[in-house]
Amino acid sequence: MNNDTSLGLRIDVDTLRGTRHGVPALLDLLSRYGIRASFFFSVGPDNMGRNLWRLLRPSFLKKMIRSSAASLYGWDILFMGTFFPGPLIGKRCPDIIHRASGLGHDIGLHAWDHYTWQNHILGMPEADVALAIQRGFDELTRITGRTPSCSAAPGWIADGTVLRMKDRFPFTYNSDCRGTRVFMPEVSGKQLRTPQVPVTLPTYDEIIGRDGVTRQSYNARVLALVKPGALNVLTIHAEVEGIVCLDLFEDFIQQALGQGIRFIPLSECVSMDSPPRPARIALDTLPGRSGKLAVQVPDAEGVS
Ligand SMILES: [Zn+2]
């Protein structure tokens, strides 16, 4: 490891609106600064409006108010798929996804159906998990003309079954959990072959409005968490940093570059710690996020 400070940039695309409006804006922005990143696309039905039903849960309602979800995502996203079947994102926006692929970014699978993955993937039979991945994999392959090189679980919702089913696909890396270093996942004592690139930094909606973090102080707060010489991975959302927070994100890029931070796609993070040591994942809670998500389990000596 050296003192080079690099920041892996993971861009999650959850919805039709994010694909249609957020992705082109981000592609233009990244091109202006000569930055390559990892894009993870959702290509099946946009049913994200069904998340409205989660409003019934008080903790989710509190989070929606804190992060002004309606202004972040737009009312059309919040209602999408609630009163009518969700539109197929890959069928509506193939050109945009294809364009991202042609610009040299890592192109990965986020989900076939983001809503269903986030809410129902845990506990699904193996065959259904494999089918959910296969449908997205096939659609993304059809759109870009090449197999996706990586994948990233929506909402970091993943367990041993998810990791084992993903290992059957020709992904060169996956990003399914939060953690601190690149590792080879171990499931039921067996080491898988696809390295994990965990996300190390919090997302916008996790820290905005908490502990006094405002739009004005947000960028400095995140940059203070970037560690020289270590794995740094940030997730942004096409729906947030690509639309309502686009100016804020451009300011983030400028500040980061000014501090000598180099943006890289997650494929370049894999070689930083080679060969990656094994580690396990577990489901746990995280500040600012409702429900459990996959986290990297620290080694026996506490080093993660
Ligand atoms: Zn997502």
Boltz pocket constraint, residues with backbone or C-beta under 6 A from the ligand:
constraints:
  - pocket:
      binder: B
      contacts: [[A, 12], [A, 13], [A, 14], [A, 110], [A, 114], [A, 153], [A, 154], [A, 155]]
      max_distance: 6.0
